[in-house]
C-alpha cells in the first residue's frame, strides 16, 4: 500500500512537471503571438497614416493597397484567434496542474497517516515485547 502510494506520488510529481513545462511553452508562444499582433497592428496603422496624405493612384495601385490591407487584417484576425486559443490551453493546463497538486496532497497525507500508523505499531510491539520479556524473566526467576 505504501509502495503504491509512493508510486502514485512520484507519478503525480512527474505529471505536474510535465504540465508546468507545457504551460511555460504555451506562455512563450502566447508572448510571441502578442508581439506579432502588435507588430501587424502598428504596421497597419502606419500604412493608413502614410496613405492618407497620398492622392489616389491608379486602379492597380488602389487594388494592391486594398489587397495588402485585407491580408494584414486576415493576419491580425488569425493572430487574435491563436492568442485566444493559447490562453484557453494555458487555462486548461493550469487547471489540470491544480488537480494534480490536490491529488498529490491527498496521497502525501495518506503516506503520512500510514507512517504514523506504522510508528504506532512499532511502539506497541516494543511495549509488548518488553512486557513479554519481563514476564519471561519473572517466570524464570521464580523457581
N, C-alpha and C positions, 0 to 999 in steps of 0.2 A: 504494500500500500504506500509506504514511504517512497520507495523507488519510483512508483508510478507517478506520485505527486511531484517528485523532484524532476522527473522527465517532463511532466506537463509544464512545470515552471520554466524549465530550460527552453521548451518549445515556445512558450509564451514570450519569453525574452527575445528569442530569435525572430518570431513574427513581429514583435514590436520594433526591433531594429530594422527589419525589412520595410515596415510601413514608414518609419521615420526617414529612411533613405529615399523611398518613393516620394514622400512629401517634399523633401529637400529638392529632388529633381523636378517635381511639378512646379514648385515655387520659382526655381530658376527659369523654367520655361515661361512661366507667367510673367516674370520680370522682363524677359526678352521680348515677349509679345507686346507688353505695355510700351516698351521703348520703341518698338517698330510702329505701333499705333501712333504714338506721339510724333514720330518722325513723319509718317504719312499725313497726319492731320496738319502739321506745321507746313509741310510741303504744299499741300492743297491750298492752305490759306495764303501762302506766299505767291503761288501761281495766280490765284484770284486777284490778289492785290496788284501784281505786275500787269495782269491783263486788263485791269480797269482803266489804265491810262492809255492803252494802245487802241488806236482806231480799228474798227472791224477790218479784217483782212479778206482774202479770197475765200470762196466757199470751201476749198480744200483745207486751208488753214483752220477755219472755224470747225470743220468736221474733225480734224486731227485733235484740236483742243477739246472738243466735246468728248471724243473717244477716250482721250487721256484722262479727262475728268471722271468719266464713267469707270474706267479701270481703277483709278485711285479710290473712288467711292466703294467699288467692289472689294478692293484690298482692305480698306478700313472696316467694312462690314464683316469680312471673313476674320480679320484680327479680333474684332469685338466678340464674335461668336466663339473663337478659340479661347479668348480670355475668360468668357463666361463658363465654357466647358471646363477649363483648367481650375477655376475657382470651385466648381461643383465637385470635381475629382478630389481636390485637396480637402474639401469639407468631408467628403465620404471617407477618405483615408484617415483623417483626424478622428472621425467618429469610430472607425474600426480600431484605431490605436487606443482610444479611450476604453473601448470594450475589452480589448486585450489587457490593458492595465488593470481593469476591475477584476477580470478573471485571474490574473496573476496575483492580485492582492488576496483573493479568496483562497487560492492554492497555498500562498505563503502562510495565511492564518491556519489552514488545515495542518501544514507542516509543523508550525509552532505548537499547535494543540497536540499533535502526535508526539512531538518531542517532550512536551510536558508530561503526557501520559506515560511515556517510556521512562522518564526520570522518576515519576511517582512509583512506577512498578519496581524500579531498581531499589528505591528506598524501602518499599515494603518487603522485598526479598532480602535485603540486607538485614532489616529488623528481624524478620522471621528466621533467617539463618543464624543471627546472634542468639535469638531465643532458643532455637534448636540446639545450638552449641552449649548454651548454659544448661539446658535440660539434660543433654548428654553428659556433661561434666558432673552435674548433680547426681545422675544415676550411677555414674562410675565411682563417685566419691562415697556414696552410701553403700556399705557392704551388706 
